[in-house]
Amino acid sequence: MHTLTLLGSTGSIGESTLDVVARHPDRFRVFALVANRQDAKLFEQCLAHRPRYAVLNDVTAAARLRERLRAAGLATEVLEGAQSAVDVACDPEVDTVVAAIVGAAGLPAALGAAIAGKRILLANKEALVMTGPIFLDAVKKSGAVLLPVDSEHNAIFQSLPAGFTRGLAGEGVRRILLTASGGPFRSRDPATLHSVTPEEAVAHPNWVMGRKISVDSATMMNKGLEVIEAHWLFGARADQIEVVIHPQSVIHSMVEYADGSVLAQLGNPDMRTPIAQALAYPDRIEAGVAAFDIFKLKQFTFEAPDFLRFPCLKLAYDALHAGGSAPAVLNAANEIAVQAFLDRRLPFTGIERTVARTLDAVASMPVACLEDVLEADRRARARAELEIA
């Protein structure tokens, strides 16, 4: 029996996680659900899963939830604020933390879970993008277990030898092939991207995701962040991580070995598969995912990404090469730019422009502790806002 805190329960990853958990009441118990401000959805989740704690970052939303739970006769205690999210992630009764809060907001609780030695199912890629060496050092010192939930990194994890510990060279790995769908604008004329609307950008052809991550998929910044995450998760150099556009989203990633073998993980594009794999690891459990019908597939296609069409991907590689605080600056500037685009204050092509100018303006500095990362994040956000204004 695993006792879970779910960070980001009302998002798409959170909902998929709870779907898998509900199928296995003999294996999983929900201790705490954490969300930002969606109190109505969190109330329904509390009714279904009866957690001890429900945490909302928004104080007003927390008050509404507290009243609704009291009226329904549920004993779930409502907490509020970012520190409460850290507290329920680190609680001694919890052994597993699903880190699915999007963006830098999810960092404190995820890092807290690492320091506390939890079994961490990481869907928040920003935790490693921003604080890679700090996060991994915390995992090593505490004895925490880190399992990737992103479909691509989970596929890589499944394609590496069991108990992977020796680094890529020690396992005979030549390179990692990180697949990408190409998003909704893979074949659109780049000259027309300036006029893209938020509604077009969030309409992902294969995956059901939140608005921010859907925009990141459209710019392929999402894949750039995943390149940086793969660097830290698997000890891979930038030149060992190759992005491959695979529009069918059936091959979720591949690992090429020194002998020429290429191992791939395939499956329907459903996040419940990697979530279930990580939740039950090293076991396999039912996830509610439809059986994979290979005979329905007409073809697999693969393309090299075009940096002219997807300049955000190149920016991510540049930030990885620069090291230090550059990935944190990249992430912060992107979060500000994407929100400005969703708010219709910035054109779609302005996302890359804002991130590039912020990277140029905010010099990369060494990072030795979380405070260094947060300072870089603060400076990058302030600069990105200036670029947008």
C-alpha positions as CSV (number, residue, x, y, z in Angstrom):
1,M,0.0,0.0,0.0
2,H,1.5,3.4,-1.1
3,T,0.3,6.6,0.6
4,L,0.2,9.4,-1.9
5,T,0.4,13.2,-2.0
6,L,-0.7,14.5,-5.4
7,L,0.7,17.9,-6.3
8,G,-1.5,19.3,-9.1
9,S,-4.5,17.1,-8.7
10,T,-6.9,19.2,-10.8
11,G,-4.6,19.3,-13.9
12,S,-4.6,16.7,-16.7
13,I,-1.8,14.6,-15.1
14,G,-3.5,14.8,-11.7
15,E,-6.9,13.6,-13.1
16,S,-5.2,10.7,-14.9
17,T,-3.3,9.8,-11.8
18,L,-6.5,9.6,-9.8
19,D,-8.1,7.5,-12.5
20,V,-5.3,4.9,-12.1
21,V,-5.4,5.1,-8.3
22,A,-9.1,4.5,-8.2
23,R,-8.6,1.3,-10.1
24,H,-6.3,-0.1,-7.4
25,P,-7.7,0.7,-3.9
26,D,-5.7,-2.2,-2.6
27,R,-2.4,-0.5,-3.7
28,F,-2.9,3.2,-3.2
29,R,-4.3,5.6,-0.6
30,V,-4.6,9.3,-1.2
31,F,-3.2,11.3,1.7
32,A,-3.4,14.9,0.3
33,L,-4.6,16.6,-2.9
34,V,-2.9,19.9,-3.9
35,A,-4.2,22.4,-6.4
36,N,-4.0,26.1,-7.2
37,R,-7.5,27.5,-7.3
38,Q,-10.0,25.1,-8.8
39,D,-12.0,24.4,-5.7
40,A,-15.0,23.0,-7.4
41,K,-13.0,20.3,-9.1
42,L,-11.0,19.6,-6.0
43,F,-14.3,19.2,-4.0
44,E,-15.4,16.4,-6.4
45,Q,-12.0,14.8,-6.0
46,C,-12.3,14.9,-2.2
47,L,-15.7,13.3,-2.5
48,A,-14.3,10.5,-4.5
49,H,-11.0,9.9,-2.7
50,R,-11.5,11.2,0.8
51,P,-8.0,12.5,1.4
52,R,-6.9,13.7,4.9
53,Y,-5.9,17.1,3.5
54,A,-6.9,19.3,0.6
55,V,-4.5,22.2,-0.2
56,L,-5.3,25.2,-2.3
57,N,-2.8,28.0,-3.0
58,D,-5.6,30.5,-3.4
59,V,-7.0,31.6,0.0
60,T,-10.4,32.5,-1.3
61,A,-10.8,29.2,-3.1
62,A,-9.7,27.4,0.1
63,A,-12.4,29.1,2.1
64,R,-15.1,28.0,-0.4
65,L,-13.8,24.5,-0.4
66,R,-13.7,24.4,3.4
67,E,-17.4,25.4,3.6
68,R,-18.5,22.9,0.9
69,L,-16.7,20.0,2.6
70,R,-18.1,20.9,6.0
71,A,-21.7,21.0,4.4
72,A,-21.0,17.6,2.8
73,G,-19.9,16.1,6.1
74,L,-16.4,15.2,4.9
75,A,-13.5,15.2,7.4
76,T,-10.9,16.4,4.9
77,E,-9.0,19.3,6.4
78,V,-8.4,22.3,4.0
79,L,-5.0,24.0,4.1
80,E,-3.9,26.9,2.1
81,G,-0.7,28.5,0.7
82,A,2.6,27.2,-0.9
83,Q,4.1,26.1,2.5
84,S,1.1,23.8,3.1
85,A,1.9,22.0,-0.2
86,V,5.5,21.5,1.0
87,D,4.2,20.2,4.3
88,V,1.9,17.5,2.9
89,A,4.6,16.4,0.4
90,C,7.0,15.9,3.3
91,D,4.6,14.4,5.8
92,P,6.1,11.2,7.4
93,E,3.0,9.3,6.6
94,V,3.5,9.8,2.9
95,D,5.9,7.6,0.9
96,T,5.0,8.7,-2.7
97,V,4.7,12.2,-4.1
98,V,3.3,12.8,-7.6
99,A,4.8,16.1,-8.7
100,A,2.5,17.5,-11.4
101,I,2.2,21.2,-10.7
102,V,3.2,23.0,-13.9
103,G,6.0,25.5,-13.9
104,A,8.2,27.0,-11.2
105,A,5.3,27.0,-8.8
106,G,5.8,23.2,-8.3
107,L,9.5,23.4,-7.4
108,P,9.4,24.0,-3.6
109,A,7.1,21.0,-2.9
110,A,9.0,18.7,-5.3
111,L,12.3,19.7,-3.9
112,G,10.9,19.3,-0.4
113,A,9.9,15.7,-1.2
114,A,13.4,15.0,-2.5
115,I,15.0,16.3,0.7
116,A,12.5,14.2,2.7
117,G,13.5,11.0,0.9
118,K,10.2,10.3,-0.8
119,R,9.4,8.2,-3.8
120,I,8.9,11.0,-6.4
121,L,6.9,10.5,-9.6
122,L,8.1,13.6,-11.5
123,A,5.8,15.1,-14.1
124,N,7.1,18.7,-13.3
125,K,10.0,19.0,-15.6
126,E,10.8,22.5,-14.4
127,A,12.1,21.0,-11.1
128,L,15.1,19.5,-13.0
129,V,15.3,22.3,-15.6
130,M,15.7,24.9,-12.9
131,T,17.6,23.0,-10.2
132,G,19.1,19.9,-11.8
133,P,22.2,19.4,-9.7
134,I,20.6,20.7,-6.5
135,F,17.6,18.4,-7.0
136,L,19.7,15.3,-7.8
137,D,22.0,16.0,-4.9
138,A,19.0,16.1,-2.6
139,V,17.8,12.8,-4.0
140,K,21.2,11.2,-3.5
141,K,21.6,12.5,0.1
142,S,18.1,11.5,1.3
143,G,17.8,8.2,-0.6
144,A,14.8,9.4,-2.4
145,V,13.6,7.4,-5.5
146,L,13.1,9.5,-8.7
147,L,10.8,8.0,-11.4
148,P,9.9,10.0,-14.5
149,V,6.3,10.4,-15.5
150,D,6.6,12.5,-18.7
151,S,5.7,10.0,-21.5
152,E,9.1,10.6,-23.2
153,H,11.3,10.2,-20.2
154,N,9.3,7.3,-18.9
155,A,9.8,5.6,-22.3
156,I,13.5,6.2,-22.0
157,F,13.5,4.8,-18.5
158,Q,11.7,1.7,-19.7
159,S,14.1,1.3,-22.6
160,L,17.2,1.4,-20.4
161,P,18.5,-1.6,-18.5
162,A,16.7,-2.4,-15.2
163,G,18.5,-0.7,-12.3
164,F,20.2,1.8,-14.6
165,T,22.9,3.5,-12.5
166,R,26.2,3.5,-14.4
167,G,25.5,6.3,-16.8
168,L,25.0,6.0,-20.6
169,A,28.5,4.9,-21.4
170,G,28.5,2.2,-18.7
171,E,25.3,0.8,-20.1
172,G,26.5,0.8,-23.7
173,V,24.1,3.6,-24.7
174,R,25.1,5.7,-27.8
175,R,22.2,8.3,-27.7
176,I,18.7,9.1,-26.6
177,L,16.1,9.7,-29.3
178,L,13.4,12.0,-27.7
179,T,10.3,12.0,-29.8
180,A,8.0,14.9,-30.3
181,S,4.6,15.2,-32.1
182,G,5.5,18.5,-33.7
183,G,2.3,20.0,-32.2
184,P,-0.4,21.7,-34.2
185,F,1.9,23.8,-36.4
186,R,4.3,21.1,-37.7
187,S,3.3,21.7,-41.3
188,R,2.0,25.3,-41.1
189,D,3.8,28.0,-43.1
190,P,6.1,29.7,-40.7
191,A,5.2,33.1,-42.2
192,T,1.7,32.7,-40.8
193,L,2.7,31.9,-37.3
194,H,2.5,35.5,-36.2
195,S,-1.3,35.4,-36.4
196,V,-1.8,32.2,-34.4
197,T,-4.5,32.5,-31.8
198,P,-4.4,30.9,-28.3
199,E,-7.3,28.7,-29.3
200,E,-5.3,27.3,-32.2
201,A,-2.2,26.9,-30.1
202,V,-3.8,24.8,-27.4
203,A,-5.5,22.5,-29.8
204,H,-2.9,19.7,-29.7
205,P,-3.5,17.0,-32.3
206,N,-2.8,14.0,-30.1
207,W,-2.7,14.8,-26.4
208,V,-5.2,16.4,-24.0
209,M,-3.1,18.8,-21.9
210,G,-3.3,22.0,-20.0
211,R,-3.1,25.4,-21.8
212,K,0.4,26.3,-20.8
213,I,2.0,22.9,-21.8
214,S,-0.1,22.9,-25.0
215,V,1.4,26.2,-26.0
216,D,4.9,24.9,-25.1
217,S,4.2,21.9,-27.4
218,A,3.2,24.3,-30.2
219,T,6.5,26.2,-29.9
220,M,8.4,23.0,-29.0
221,M,9.8,24.7,-25.9
222,N,8.2,21.7,-24.1
223,K,10.6,19.5,-26.0
224,G,13.5,21.8,-25.2
225,L,12.7,21.6,-21.5
226,E,12.6,17.8,-21.9
227,V,16.0,17.8,-23.4
228,I,17.4,19.6,-20.3
229,E,15.4,17.2,-18.1
230,A,16.8,14.2,-19.9
231,H,20.3,15.6,-19.4
232,W,19.9,15.5,-15.7
233,L,17.8,12.3,-15.4
234,F,20.0,10.1,-17.5
235,G,23.4,11.8,-17.3
236,A,23.3,12.5,-21.1
237,R,25.3,15.2,-22.9
238,A,23.4,17.6,-25.1
239,D,24.9,15.9,-28.2
240,Q,23.6,12.6,-27.0
241,I,20.0,13.8,-26.9
242,E,18.4,14.0,-30.4
243,V,14.8,15.3,-30.9
244,V,12.8,13.4,-33.5
245,I,9.4,14.6,-34.7
246,H,7.1,11.6,-34.8
247,P,3.5,12.9,-35.6
248,Q,1.7,9.7,-34.7
249,S,2.8,9.9,-31.0
250,V,2.9,6.1,-30.8
251,I,6.7,5.7,-30.2
252,H,7.2,7.7,-27.1
253,S,11.0,7.7,-27.2
254,M,13.9,5.4,-28.1
255,V,17.4,4.5,-26.8
256,E,20.2,3.6,-29.3
257,Y,22.9,1.3,-28.0
258,A,26.5,0.9,-29.1
259,D,25.8,-2.4,-30.9
260,G,23.3,-0.7,-33.2
261,S,20.2,-1.9,-31.3
262,V,17.4,0.7,-30.9
263,L,14.9,0.0,-28.1
264,A,11.6,1.8,-28.1
265,Q,8.5,2.1,-25.9
266,L,5.2,2.1,-27.9
267,G,1.7,2.6,-26.8
268,N,-1.5,4.6,-27.3
269,P,-1.0,8.3,-26.5
270,D,-2.6,8.1,-23.0
271,M,-0.8,9.5,-20.0
272,R,-2.2,6.8,-17.8
273,T,0.3,4.4,-19.2
274,P,3.5,6.2,-17.9
275,I,1.7,7.1,-14.7
276,A,0.7,3.5,-14.0
277,Q,4.2,2.3,-14.8
278,A,5.8,4.7,-12.3
279,L,3.1,4.2,-9.6
280,A,3.5,0.5,-9.6
281,Y,7.2,0.2,-10.5
282,P,8.7,-2.4,-10.8
283,D,5.2,-4.1,-11.1
284,R,2.8,-3.6,-14.0
285,I,-0.9,-2.8,-13.3
286,E,-4.1,-2.1,-15.3
287,A,-4.3,1.6,-16.3
288,G,-7.6,1.7,-18.1
289,V,-5.8,2.3,-21.4
290,A,-7.2,0.8,-24.6
291,A,-5.3,-2.1,-26.0
292,F,-2.7,-1.1,-28.6
293,D,-3.9,-2.2,-32.1
294,I,-0.7,-2.2,-34.2
295,F,-2.7,-3.3,-37.3
296,K,-4.5,0.1,-37.4
297,L,-1.2,1.9,-37.9
298,K,-0.6,2.8,-41.5
299,Q,2.9,4.0,-41.1
300,F,5.5,5.5,-38.7
301,T,7.0,8.8,-39.9
302,F,10.0,10.7,-38.5
303,E,11.3,14.2,-39.2
304,A,14.2,16.3,-38.0
305,P,13.0,19.4,-36.2
306,D,13.5,22.7,-38.1
307,F,15.0,25.4,-35.8
308,L,13.6,28.1,-38.1
309,R,10.1,26.8,-37.4
310,F,10.8,25.9,-33.8
311,P,13.4,28.4,-32.6
312,C,12.5,27.8,-28.9
313,L,14.0,24.3,-29.2
314,K,17.3,25.8,-30.2
315,L,17.1,28.3,-27.3
316,A,16.8,25.3,-24.9
317,Y,19.9,23.6,-26.3
318,D,21.7,26.9,-26.0
319,A,20.7,27.3,-22.4
320,L,21.8,23.7,-21.6
321,H,25.2,24.5,-23.2
322,A,25.5,27.7,-21.2
323,G,24.7,25.9,-17.9
324,G,24.5,27.6,-14.6
325,S,21.3,29.7,-14.2
326,A,20.6,29.8,-17.9
327,P,18.0,27.0,-17.9
328,A,16.1,28.7,-15.0
329,V,16.2,32.0,-16.9
330,L,14.9,30.2,-20.0
331,N,12.0,28.6,-18.1
332,A,11.0,31.8,-16.3
333,A,11.0,33.9,-19.4
334,N,9.0,31.3,-21.2
335,E,6.4,31.1,-18.5
336,I,5.9,34.9,-18.6
337,A,5.8,35.0,-22.4
338,V,3.3,32.1,-22.7
339,Q,1.0,33.7,-20.2
340,A,1.2,37.0,-22.1
341,F,0.3,35.1,-25.3
342,L,-2.6,33.4,-23.6
343,D,-3.8,36.8,-22.3
344,R,-3.5,38.2,-25.9
345,R,-0.8,40.6,-24.9
346,L,1.9,39.0,-27.1
347,P,1.8,37.4,-30.5
348,F,2.7,33.7,-30.8
349,T,6.1,34.5,-32.4
350,G,6.7,37.0,-29.6
351,I,7.2,34.0,-27.2
352,E,10.5,33.1,-28.8
353,R,11.6,36.7,-29.1
354,T,10.9,37.4,-25.5
355,V,12.8,34.4,-24.3
356,A,15.8,35.1,-26.5
357,R,16.1,38.7,-25.4
358,T,15.7,37.7,-21.8
359,L,18.5,35.1,-22.1
360,D,20.7,37.8,-23.7
361,A,19.9,40.3,-21.0
362,V,20.1,38.1,-17.9
363,A,23.7,36.7,-17.7
364,S,24.1,33.1,-16.6
365,M,25.5,32.7,-13.1
366,P,26.7,29.7,-11.1
367,V,24.0,28.1,-9.0
368,A,25.0,26.5,-5.7
369,C,21.7,26.6,-3.8
370,L,18.0,27.1,-4.2
371,E,18.3,30.8,-3.4
372,D,20.6,31.3,-6.4
373,V,17.9,29.6,-8.7
374,L,15.1,31.7,-7.3
375,E,17.0,34.9,-7.7
376,A,17.7,34.0,-11.4
377,D,14.0,33.2,-11.8
378,R,13.0,36.5,-10.3
379,R,15.4,38.5,-12.5
380,A,14.3,36.7,-15.6
381,R,10.6,37.3,-14.9
382,A,11.2,41.0,-14.4
383,R,13.2,41.3,-17.6
384,A,10.7,39.3,-19.6
385,E,7.9,41.6,-18.4
386,L,9.9,44.6,-19.6
387,E,10.4,42.9,-23.0
388,I,6.6,42.4,-23.3
389,A,5.6,45.9,-22.1
